[in-house]
Amino acid sequence: MSKNAILRQEIHEAIDALSDRNLRALRPLLTILKDEPLVIETDLTEEERALIAEGVKRYYEHPEDFVCLENIS
């Protein structure tokens, strides 16, 4: 098995192990990596809005816990 095939398998296994919440968080990054246009959904559920609000609050309280997309290589 090639190194890339092993890496793909490891990534697939990691994605399969993600919780639904973290899986949704991964979607924007994968979209960027695929070089496809990012779609911004505006018809969010109350649960989705609450998750976003929680993330924004965490970011403002502990910005050191986050990595800017510009710093991802």
N, C-alpha and C positions, 0 to 999 in steps of 0.2 A: 504494500500500500504506500502511495507517495506521501510526502510530508503535507502537501495541500489536502489530500484526501483525509488524512488523519486529523488535520486542523478542522476541516469541514465537519467531520463526525463529532469532534469535541464541541464545536459550536452548536451543532444540532442538539446534542445531549444537554448542553447548558440551557438552551432555549426551552427544551421540553421540560426542564426542571423548574422553570420560572413560575411564580404565582401569576394569576390572571392580571393582577394590578401591575406587576413589574413587566409583564409581557406587553401591556398597553403602553408603558413608558418606553419600551424599546422601539416601538414602531417609528417614531420620528427619526431616530438615528439610522435605522435600516433604510428609510426612505432617502435620507441624505447620502448614504453610502451607495445606493443604487443609482444615484444621479437622476432620480425622477422628481417631478415637481411635488413639493409638499402641499398637501391639502389640509386646510384649516377647517375643522368641523365647527359649526356654530349651533347645531341642534343637539346640545349636550343634555344629558339627564342630570337630575339633581345630584346623584351620586358622583358623576364625573365632575360636576362643578365643585363639589365638596373636596374631591381629591386634588383638584387644581388649587383651590384655596389653601389646602393643607400644605401643598408643596411650596407655594409662594410664601406662606408664613414661615416654613422651615428655612427657606432660602434667606429671607430677611433676618431671621434670628441666628442662623449659622451659615453664612455664605462660604466659610472655609470648608464646609463639607461637600461643596459642589465643584464641578469642573466645567469651565467654559468650553463651548464647542470649538472655539478658536485654538484651544490648547490641546485638542485631540489630534494626534497625527496618525 
